[in-house]
Amino acid sequence: MNMKMIYKGIAAVAAALLAGACTAGYMDINKNPYGVTDDEMQRDGYAVRAALIGISNGVISPDVNTTQFTECLLGGTMGGYMADGNAGFATTISNYNPTDNWTNVFMKSSWIIPTVYANYRLLHQVTDDPVLWAVGDIVKVAAMHRVTDTYGPIPYSKIGQNGEINVPYDSQMDVYKTMFNELDAAIAVLMPERLNNFSPSADVVYGGVVDNWIKFANSLKLRLAMRISYADPELSKEMAESAVNHEVGVMTSNADNAVFSSWGTDGNPINRSVEYNMVTIHEDGSSCGTQSGDSHAAADIVCYMNGYNDPRRSAYFTQSEWDAADAYIGLRRGIEIPNHNTIGHQYSGVNIGVDSPVYWMTAAEVAFLQAEAVAVFNYNMGGTTAQAAYERGISLSFEQWGVSGAEAYMADNTLTPAAYNDPAGNSAASPSTITIAWDESATVEKKQERIITQKWIANWLLGNEAWADWRRTGYPHLFPCTDAGNKSGGLVDNVQGARRMEYPDDENTSNTANYQAAVQMLGGSGDRMSTRLEFDCKTNNPAYTGYTN
């Protein structure tokens, strides 16, 4: 029997073992079409592995359609990594006029919340090992923080055991506080067992190495702590410092990276998503090599990396087919999407293979989190300086992507992001004058821009994380939506962009009182894409104050 097919089947139908306990409208999982029996599930820890994979599938889903919405059309575009390449998209997030089926995915897809919680319950049924329960808690936080970062208040503390969300919402800050408690509790459980690894066959992320799960939990804690750096500075400082100064601490090497690659037969879902409607043959019969369809590499990140002459470009992008000085030309986000057959296919694509893993979090990101914590907020990050952490982040990213030249790159103090010279007419001036080399004499604001810019480049394809950073800090500077591309009817500003996603339409009818209470938590701006979340409260955010560099 093909084990990958079994795992994929269980990810979608794991709660078949729950004897019909699931809720209609969330999962159709009354039977297992792959024929895995209870005995097979229990043999050699297979049930634990299936449950952990199932929870993990809620972080970045193996379901291609779900991932297209969350990673490409939402996070990819809002984070400045991808641009929509399908002119048939009449309503899109990047054009600020999405329909409900575009914006409801994080809350309503059966592949996210129901998958996480059904498998979380399954894990508690098939084992009573507190170490494995703690690992499940960590993965649940990794999945669910992306949901609150998209909408703000969400059902969390009262969510149903199979992911039912017809319950009261928690404020975003309450969600974060609950997650901090969950991570701390998981770490406390794991610490006495840190040298007692569990079965490698049950763990496709870290092979059963408990120490790595502790590092990941602390690193997630640091990520969330920095998310609330402006909303609750005192709690942010406490959580960030406790994560880094913990006995085990945070990720420090690429061996610590949280990487997932247990795909089914479809392979990497981001690969499949960007290749939808790909042009492979030109009208003259010659081959097209950009390898992207519905999503292409965004002009934003390509222009930054072109200006920096960044050696990672070949690892990130395919070359464009335009006859231009630059080998890499990204497609601009938030424009009237051009015809893909005649124009759009020529832009640089996303260089990702069918067997490529996805990164949940990396040591490079953790280094940049520490750099910002020291440089901007004066937190104690284990005694490191901001410069040391910043340069460590760059070095780790180069190593992660298998390219050389980090020392020369980080020493350059003259190169700046390139202007966007669009062969199809949507050109724009350089988005920033920020250079690469660390400058201890720079202002705090300039230090933050430098750190977040390099963190953004290193976090390639973690679009939802990039979007959260951009909303929180205003960096990196991204190309604004064009007037023609902004189809919000004046509800979303070209420069300020989307600050959140609207709740699923049916929440106002199926969960009315709880939905209305959640809208009140959002403040006076209501359930709109332009409404700022609790973490989006930096007083001098350049998206609101105007860009000065």
GUZA-407114 format. One record per residue (C-alpha): residue in one letter; x, y, z. Coordinates in steps of 0.02 Angstrom, whole numbers, plus 50000, padded with zeros to 5 digits. Example, Ala and Ser with C-alpha at 12.3 -4.5 7.8 and 13.67 -1.06 7.14 Angstrom:
BEGIN
a506154977550390
s506844994750357
***
This chain:
BEGIN
m500005000050000
n500665017449957
m501015025150127
k500965043050063
m499235039949998
i498725032850167
y499385048050258
k498515059950140
g496905050450163
i497045050950350
a497415069550349
a495745072250265
v494755058650354
a495625055550519
a494055057950620
a493285042650539
l493845034150699
l492755045950798
a491185036250749
g490205050250671
a490615063550800
c491015076650671
t489885091150628
a488975092550463
g489585106950357
y491385105450415
m491995088150366
d491335073950262
i492355060550349
n491165046550390
k492245033350310
n494045030550260
p494155027950071
y495925021350086
g495375006550192
v496545008650342
t495864997950484
d495975001550670
d497264987850687
e498334995550551
m498165012450635
q498825005950800
r500284995950731
d502025003450758
g501385020350814
y500485023150650
a498985031150734
v500085043950823
r500985048050661
a499325049950569
a498625061450703
l500185072350708
i500225073550519
g498385077950523
i498655092350645
s500165097750542
n499105098450385
g498205113250464
v499785123750459
i500055123450270
s498765112050194
p499165097950072
d497515102249988
v498015112249834
n496455123249826
t496585127850010
t498425131849994
q498145142149838
f497005153649936
t498015154650097
e499815154650032
c499695161949857
l498155172749835
l498145179350015
g499835178150100
g500835178049939
t500065193949870
m499815203550032
g501585199150087
g502395205349925
y502995188249866
m501755183749728
a500635192349603
d499025185649528
g499335180249348
n497585174949296
a496625188749206
g495055178549232
f495115183049418
a493775196649423
t493715197349613
t495355195649705
i496165199649870
s497545209149781
n496235220149696
y495325222549862
n493655215849798
p493695197449847
t492105187349863
d491735176650015
n492475160849940
w494155169949931
t494155176850108
n493305163350211
v494595149450188
f495585151150349
m493985149850451
k492865138850344
s493945126850245
s493755109150310
w495635107450283
i496135119650420
i495175121550584
p494185105050573
t495735095650517
v496765102750661
y495485099250796
a494855082250736
n496645075950730
y497055084450895
r495635074650973
l496225058950884
l497965061250957
h497215061551132
q496245045651094
v497675035151027
t498985039751156
d499085045851335
d500905051251318
p501015069351381
v502545072351270
l501525068651114
w500085079151179
a501295093551205
v501935091851026
g500125092450967
d499855108451066
i501355116650983
v500785112050808
k499015118250847
v499715135350894
a500775135550735
a499185132950634
m497955143750728
h498985159550751
r498895161650561
v496995162150578
t496955175950708
d498275185550609
t497075185350462
y495435190550546
g495815197050721
p494575190150849
i494215171850814
p493415156950902
y494835149051000
s494655145351186
k492885138751162
i493115130450993
g492295113350972
q493265097250989
n493085093950802
g493335112050752
e491565118450768
i491645137450769
n489835141650810
v490465148150976
p490985164751055
y492545173150985
d494075178151085
s494895195051060
q496535194050967
m497535198451122
d496625184951221
v497055172451083
y498895177051095
k498855175851285
t498065158651276
m499375153251150
f500785159351263
n500045148851404
e499895133651289
l501685135251229
d502345137551406
a501375122351465
a502025111851320
i503805117151355
a503605112851539
v503005095351493
l504415092551369
m505865098851475
p506005083651592
e505965072551436
r507155082751330
l508415068451318
n507085055051295
n506625056051112
f505065047451050
s504865036350898
p505585044550741
s504255035850637
a502895045950726
d503645063050688
v503905069150510
v504515086450565
y505895082850692
g506055063950694
g505545062850876
v506925074350942
v506145082751094
d507455096551106
n506985102650933
w505155103750981
i505635114351132
k506645125851020
f505205127250899
a503985131251039
n505135144751107
s505375151650932
l503495152450902
k503345161151070
l504635174051012
r503695176550847
l502065179950938
a502925190751067
m503595202050932
r501875202350851
i501185211451003
s502705222751026
y501665238451002
a500005231951069
d500665225851237
p502515230551259
e502635223551435
l501965206351391
s502955206251229
k504575209351323
e504185196151454
m503765182751326
a505185186751207
e506515186751341
s505865170851422
a505905161951254
v507685166851209
n508415165451383
h507625148651416
e508785134051457
v508525126251285
g508135142551197
v507655145551016
m508205139550845
t510025144050809
s510485133150660
n509645127150502
a509585109850579
d508275117250696
n507125123250556
a505315117450563
v505125109150392
f503665098950327
s503725088250171
s502555073550201
w501525076350045
g500315064849959
t500405060449776
d500025078449722
g501665084249799
n502025101649864
p500365111249858
i501185128149826
n502025120849673
r500365114549608
s499505131049649
v500705142449556
e500685130849405
y498805131449380
n498435137549202
m500285138149159
v500805142048981
t502035128748925
i502125131448737
h502175147748640
e501175150348481
d502735146748378
g502935129948465
s504405134948574
s504405130748759
c503955143048896
g505085141749046
t504395153349179
q503445138749258
s502035149049335
g500215151549294
d498975158549420
s500385166149524
h502045173749475
a503465181149576
a502965198549634
a503835214149571
d504145219649751
i505335205949807
v506135204349636
c506565222949633
y507335222449806
m508375207349762
n508865214149591
g509455230149670
y510465220549798
n511145208649666
d510555195049783
p511305177749749
r509705169349811
r508705175049659
s509015159149561
a508425148849709
y506835159249726
f506315163649548
t506335157549371
q506995169549240
s505775180349144
e505545179448956
w505595198148930
d507025204848825
a507695216148962
a509275219949058
d508675210749212
a508515191849201
y507175192449335
i505625203349314
g504185201349433
l502345204749401
r501615219449495
r500235216049622
g498625225949628
i498505230249444
e497315226049303
i497945208249279
p498605206049101
n498145191948984
h499235177349035
n499375169148865
t500045184648780
i500875194848919
g500775187649095
h501705171349066
q503295180949025
y503595186849203
s504735177449322
g503945162749406
v504095154549577
n505505141949581
i504775127849682
g504755109249645
v503425096149667
d504485087949805
s505055104049888
p504715105550075
v503835120150155
y504595129650300
w503505133650450
m504895143450533
t506765145150514
a508285149650618
a508555164450502
e506855171650550
v507255169050734
a508895178550716
f507985193250636
l506675192950773
q508085194550899
a508905208450800
e507305218750800
a506975215050984
v508675222351029
a508805236750905
v507025243350916
f506365237851086
n507935235351191
y507485217651245
n508795206051317
m509045192851183
g510335182051270
g511635195651264
t511735196651074
t511925213250988
a510705218550852
q512095218250723
a512655200650769
a510875194050759
y510525203350597
e512085196450511
r511755179150581
g510035179750500
i510775183850331
s512105170250346
l510825157250397
s509695161650252
f511105160050125
e511565143350200
q509745137550199
w509575141250014
g511275133949969
v512085149749901
s513745158049941
g514245176149959
a513425180950124
e514955190250190
a515085201650038
y513205204050033
m513025209650212
a514535221350199
d513805231150052
n513265248650102
t512865256049931
l511615244749840
t509775249049857
p508165241249790
a507935243449603
a506565253149516
y505235242749431
n505415243649243
d503875234649180
p503895230148995
a501985230448999
g501845247949071
n501575246849260
s503285253649307
a503665261849475
a505095270649562
s506185261149684
p505165257149839
s506565261449961
t508325267949982
i508755255550120
t510485247750105
i511085230950170
a512585233750284
w512205236350468
d512365254350527
e512395256150715
s512245275050700
a510605274050603
t508965279250682
v507895266050766
e506645267450624
k507995264550494
k508645249650592
q506905242150595
e506695244450408
r508385236450374
i508005221550486
i506245218450424
t506785220250242
q508105206650259
k506945195950365
w505635197550227
i506875191850095
a507415177250204
n505615172150241
w505235169150056
l503535160650031
l502995163250212
g501815176350145
n500615177150291
e502075180650408
a502715194150290
w500985202050283
a500885202350473
d502595210550485
w502125223450353
r500525228050445
r501405228850614
t502925238950562
g502585246550390
y504085237350318
p504655232750192
h504005246650081
l502925238249949
f502255244849785
p500505251749813
c498975245749721
t498665255849562
d497095266149541
a496515254549403
g496905239249509
n496025245249665
k494245238849645
s493695241549825
g492585256249784
g493575267449900
l493495255550050
v495355251350046
d496745264050022
n498055260649887
v499515263150007
q498775256850170
g498155241050085
a497175226950164
r497405226050353
r496375210150379
m495125198750294
e493255200050320
y492375186250415
p491445172850317
d489755179250260
d488755165850346
e489445170050518
n488195184350525
t486755172150500
s487355155650576
n488295163150724
t487475180150735
a487705185450916
n489505179350924
y489915187350756
q489205204050810
a490195203350972
a491775199850871
v491435214950760
q491285225650916
m493005219350969
l493685226150804
g493195243650854
g492225256750759
s492885252350585
g491895236150577
d492105220150479
r493125227350335
m494775223750249
s495365241150300
t495095238350487
r496695237450588
l496985222750705
e497575224550883
f499405221650840
d499305234650700
c499475249850812
k501195257250779
t500945275950794
n502225280550661
n501825266450539
p502365273550370
a500815266450286
y499825279450384
t501055293450416
g501815294250242
y503445286650185
t505015296450225
n506715288750198
***
